[in-house]
Structure formats: structure tokens, C-alpha cells
Amino acid sequence: MNDVIIYHNPRCRKSREGLKLLQDQGIEPKIIKYLETPPSEAELDRLLRMMDMEPYDLVRRREKEFKELHLEEQRDDRQALIHAMVTHPRLIQRPIVVKRDKAVLGRPAENILTIL
């Protein structure tokens, strides 16, 4: 049974690099195209806790939605940022790789090796 999951955007170079790194390690992960199937708020909160990250550390601050939603002003509002990322999944940094009870942001892709 496969125990590795990648939250993946095939159009993103960093996400493709993360998937290739996994495949080069002989791992065929379960791929979740999170733009099509975003995580729930509870799942994103769980992923953040697994990565020991705050939502502001995971949000893509260069996306237009970040500015339009005035998220900089809400940088310390955990629930508001999680809600924004789930509602607008382009705001989520990628890739996120999960193995059992560990998760890591694959930026750079070599970070993924820490949980394999």
C-alpha cells in the first residue's frame, strides 16, 4: 500500500520537481491535484501542524488573491488564512508531501528526503 501523498500542481515546476524526486526514489505517490480537489479546512490545518508551520508561512503572497483579500492584514488570523487557502487553492505553496504522520513542503524538492 502506498503511504506517500503529494499535493501537486502539474503546471508548477517546483511541484513537478518534487514528484520527479519521489519517482527517482522508486516511490509512486498518491497524487492529489489540489487545485481540482482542495483540502478541507480541517485537513489543511492538520497538514500545517504536521509541518510545524503557520498558515502565513504556507500562503503564496505573490498571488493576486492575496492582495485582493487583504491577507497581509490577517497574517496572524490562522482560521482566516486557512479559509482563504481552501477557498482559493492557488494560494497554497506546493508541493506538500505526506508520509504517514509527517509532512513537508517540497521547496526545495530536497526537503522531501527528510521524511522518506
Backbone bond lengths (Angstrom), bond angles and torsions (degrees), N, CA, C in turn:
res aa  C-N    CA-C-N  psi(-1)  N-CA   C-N-CA  omega(-1)  CA-C   N-CA-C  phi
1 M - - - 1.449 - - 1.529 109.46 -
2 N 1.321 115.62 138.15 1.449 120.47 -177.83 1.519 109.89 -80.05
3 D 1.310 116.87 127.90 1.465 120.46 -178.48 1.523 112.45 -114.44
4 V 1.335 117.94 16.85 1.454 121.81 178.35 1.528 108.51 -118.18
5 I 1.333 114.65 132.15 1.459 122.42 179.46 1.520 107.89 -122.90
6 I 1.313 116.48 139.78 1.459 120.80 173.60 1.521 108.52 -123.63
7 Y 1.328 115.58 126.03 1.456 121.92 170.63 1.518 104.92 -85.07
8 H 1.320 116.21 110.27 1.455 122.70 -160.88 1.522 111.90 -126.38
9 N 1.332 114.75 143.97 1.456 122.64 169.75 1.524 105.76 -123.97
10 P 1.336 118.20 106.19 1.460 119.77 -175.66 1.519 114.73 -62.78
11 R 1.319 118.38 -15.36 1.458 121.24 178.91 1.522 112.50 -86.90
12 C 1.327 117.32 -6.66 1.462 122.32 -177.28 1.532 110.08 -97.78
13 R 1.316 115.59 127.00 1.472 120.42 -179.21 1.527 111.73 -60.71
14 K 1.335 117.52 -43.51 1.467 120.73 -179.18 1.529 110.61 -64.19
15 S 1.306 116.48 -37.82 1.456 120.24 179.14 1.537 110.52 -68.15
16 R 1.326 116.43 -41.52 1.472 120.11 176.65 1.521 110.98 -62.84
17 E 1.341 116.69 -39.13 1.470 120.37 177.42 1.528 110.58 -62.42
18 G 1.328 116.85 -40.88 1.461 120.38 178.46 1.516 112.02 -63.90
19 L 1.322 116.78 -43.55 1.471 120.63 178.19 1.524 110.47 -63.55
20 K 1.329 116.81 -42.46 1.472 119.84 179.06 1.525 110.77 -63.09
21 L 1.323 117.78 -41.28 1.461 120.76 178.49 1.536 109.79 -58.45
22 L 1.317 116.68 -44.72 1.474 119.73 178.20 1.526 110.53 -61.52
23 Q 1.324 116.59 -46.74 1.461 120.15 -178.87 1.525 111.27 -64.54
24 D 1.335 117.52 -35.99 1.461 120.59 176.54 1.525 111.55 -65.07
25 Q 1.339 117.16 -23.68 1.464 121.98 176.14 1.525 111.47 -86.78
26 G 1.346 116.77 4.75 1.461 121.23 -179.71 1.521 113.17 81.05
27 I 1.318 117.39 18.88 1.463 122.18 -177.20 1.517 108.83 -108.14
28 E 1.310 116.50 125.62 1.459 122.38 172.53 1.520 106.33 -106.09
29 P 1.327 117.06 94.69 1.460 120.05 -174.79 1.524 112.37 -74.47
30 K 1.302 115.00 161.67 1.458 120.35 167.03 1.522 105.20 -72.94
31 I 1.316 116.73 126.81 1.460 121.55 -176.70 1.524 109.24 -102.21
32 I 1.327 114.97 123.66 1.458 120.99 173.99 1.518 106.82 -111.03
33 K 1.314 115.86 111.90 1.461 120.61 176.39 1.523 106.57 -80.34
34 Y 1.317 114.81 91.21 1.455 120.79 -167.73 1.524 113.96 -67.51
35 L 1.325 118.31 -16.89 1.464 118.89 174.64 1.526 110.29 -71.45
36 E 1.325 116.38 -30.99 1.457 121.78 177.71 1.521 111.46 -87.28
37 T 1.319 116.38 -35.87 1.460 122.64 -178.10 1.522 108.56 -131.04
38 P 1.343 116.78 79.47 1.470 118.06 -178.44 1.519 111.52 -68.22
39 P 1.318 115.98 153.36 1.476 118.55 176.79 1.528 109.27 -68.08
40 S 1.314 115.53 157.87 1.460 119.93 172.67 1.527 107.97 -72.23
41 E 1.317 115.85 168.33 1.461 119.02 176.79 1.520 110.75 -61.04
42 A 1.337 116.37 -40.40 1.467 119.79 179.44 1.529 110.90 -65.03
43 E 1.326 116.74 -40.16 1.466 119.76 179.67 1.520 111.24 -67.91
44 L 1.324 117.74 -42.30 1.462 119.56 178.41 1.522 110.60 -64.77
45 D 1.311 117.04 -39.25 1.465 120.49 176.51 1.534 110.05 -61.18
46 R 1.325 116.89 -42.74 1.470 121.28 178.25 1.528 110.70 -62.82
47 L 1.336 117.41 -43.19 1.465 120.55 178.62 1.520 110.96 -62.19
48 L 1.313 116.63 -43.32 1.466 120.18 178.33 1.523 110.94 -59.62
49 R 1.310 116.59 -43.25 1.465 120.11 179.59 1.531 110.73 -66.08
50 M 1.331 117.24 -38.39 1.463 120.61 177.76 1.529 111.38 -63.68
51 M 1.333 116.15 -33.22 1.470 120.92 -179.50 1.525 111.92 -89.79
52 D 1.333 116.81 -3.24 1.464 122.52 -176.27 1.530 110.17 54.47
53 M 1.340 114.81 48.62 1.460 121.75 -179.21 1.515 109.97 -124.02
54 E 1.303 114.60 153.05 1.456 121.45 170.81 1.530 107.81 -92.36
55 P 1.322 117.62 153.75 1.469 119.83 -178.87 1.531 113.36 -54.75
56 Y 1.320 117.14 -38.49 1.463 119.55 -179.35 1.528 111.39 -60.39
57 D 1.329 117.43 -29.05 1.468 121.35 179.78 1.524 112.12 -74.62
58 L 1.331 116.67 -19.15 1.463 121.25 -176.95 1.525 112.39 -101.60
59 V 1.313 117.86 -15.78 1.461 120.62 -175.40 1.526 110.11 -79.78
60 R 1.316 114.79 140.01 1.478 121.32 177.64 1.519 107.89 -83.56
61 R 1.304 115.60 105.83 1.462 121.04 -173.23 1.524 114.31 -79.49
62 R 1.317 117.82 -7.64 1.466 120.08 178.95 1.532 113.04 -93.75
63 E 1.321 116.82 -5.68 1.466 119.99 179.22 1.528 109.80 -73.58
64 K 1.319 115.93 146.22 1.468 119.94 -178.19 1.524 111.47 -60.71
65 E 1.334 117.51 -33.10 1.463 120.32 179.58 1.528 111.53 -62.23
66 F 1.313 116.68 -32.01 1.460 120.16 179.19 1.529 110.18 -60.06
67 K 1.314 115.38 -45.03 1.470 119.92 179.79 1.523 111.16 -72.90
68 E 1.337 115.96 -44.89 1.463 120.25 -177.57 1.525 112.66 -60.68
69 L 1.324 116.59 -34.55 1.463 121.39 -178.10 1.535 112.36 -90.44
70 H 1.325 116.95 1.35 1.474 122.41 178.70 1.543 110.68 55.62
71 L 1.322 114.42 45.24 1.465 118.89 -175.63 1.522 113.21 -73.90
72 E 1.315 117.85 -23.83 1.466 118.84 176.65 1.532 109.79 -59.04
73 E 1.313 116.11 -37.32 1.464 120.58 179.74 1.525 112.27 -71.59
74 Q 1.333 116.01 -14.74 1.464 120.78 -179.24 1.528 111.46 -111.63
75 R 1.300 117.07 20.24 1.467 122.08 -172.40 1.516 113.62 -56.14
76 D 1.331 119.02 -26.58 1.463 121.75 -179.94 1.529 113.10 -99.58
77 D 1.324 117.12 4.22 1.464 121.78 -179.90 1.529 108.77 -95.94
78 R 1.323 115.48 91.80 1.467 122.10 -175.40 1.525 111.88 -50.87
79 Q 1.311 116.63 -52.21 1.467 120.32 -175.40 1.522 111.73 -65.84
80 A 1.320 118.01 -38.97 1.466 120.39 179.86 1.534 110.75 -63.54
81 L 1.331 117.16 -42.29 1.464 119.90 179.64 1.525 111.74 -69.08
82 I 1.316 116.79 -41.28 1.466 119.67 177.61 1.524 109.63 -61.95
83 H 1.322 117.05 -45.51 1.461 120.82 179.01 1.534 110.61 -59.55
84 A 1.323 116.97 -43.77 1.461 120.44 179.43 1.526 111.59 -62.04
85 M 1.336 117.19 -42.63 1.470 119.95 -179.21 1.519 111.94 -67.22
86 V 1.320 117.27 -36.32 1.467 120.16 179.44 1.532 110.04 -71.80
87 T 1.322 115.76 -39.33 1.456 120.94 -179.85 1.528 111.73 -72.76
88 H 1.310 116.40 -32.92 1.470 123.41 -179.59 1.532 107.67 -127.71
89 P 1.336 118.22 77.28 1.471 120.47 -171.66 1.530 115.11 -61.44
90 R 1.336 118.22 -15.45 1.477 118.65 174.67 1.515 111.04 -60.79
91 L 1.328 116.95 -19.28 1.464 121.25 -179.65 1.530 113.12 -75.52
92 I 1.324 117.43 -10.98 1.471 121.01 -176.55 1.529 109.78 -85.22
93 Q 1.339 116.50 126.02 1.471 121.21 172.49 1.526 108.47 -60.46
94 R 1.300 116.50 150.49 1.460 120.77 -179.71 1.509 110.25 -145.44
95 P 1.313 114.54 161.56 1.464 129.25 -3.82 1.525 111.28 -85.66
96 I 1.305 114.68 155.38 1.465 121.14 170.05 1.524 105.71 -107.26
97 V 1.328 115.84 128.97 1.460 120.98 179.93 1.525 108.06 -117.49
98 V 1.331 114.95 134.35 1.460 121.99 -177.88 1.528 108.38 -122.17
99 K 1.314 115.11 134.80 1.464 121.28 171.47 1.522 106.81 -135.30
100 R 1.307 115.37 111.98 1.470 123.43 -176.53 1.522 110.69 53.62
101 D 1.317 118.02 -111.75 1.464 120.63 -176.39 1.532 112.38 -104.57
102 K 1.343 116.07 19.76 1.463 120.61 179.24 1.527 109.07 -122.91
103 A 1.316 115.25 147.12 1.462 120.56 176.82 1.515 108.49 -142.97
104 V 1.325 115.02 154.95 1.462 120.55 -179.43 1.525 108.64 -150.95
105 L 1.318 114.92 147.36 1.455 120.85 171.19 1.521 107.16 -84.47
106 G 1.302 116.95 123.49 1.461 122.16 -176.10 1.514 113.25 -84.74
107 R 1.308 116.82 51.25 1.465 123.37 175.87 1.511 107.18 -130.26
108 P 1.296 118.67 101.11 1.442 129.22 -1.12 1.532 111.59 -74.49
109 A 1.313 115.24 166.63 1.467 121.08 -175.96 1.532 111.73 -55.28
110 E 1.324 117.62 -31.89 1.460 121.33 -178.29 1.519 112.46 -61.13
111 N 1.325 118.25 -21.66 1.471 120.63 175.81 1.525 111.53 -56.89
112 I 1.321 116.12 -30.01 1.464 120.95 -178.12 1.521 111.36 -60.97
113 L 1.310 117.37 -33.51 1.464 121.04 -178.18 1.537 111.75 -60.59
114 T 1.320 118.51 -23.36 1.458 121.19 -177.00 1.517 113.26 -68.13
115 I 1.336 118.30 -18.13 1.473 119.38 -179.37 1.521 113.13 -111.93
116 L 1.337 117.24 -0.42 1.466 118.89 -178.31 1.515 112.16 -83.82
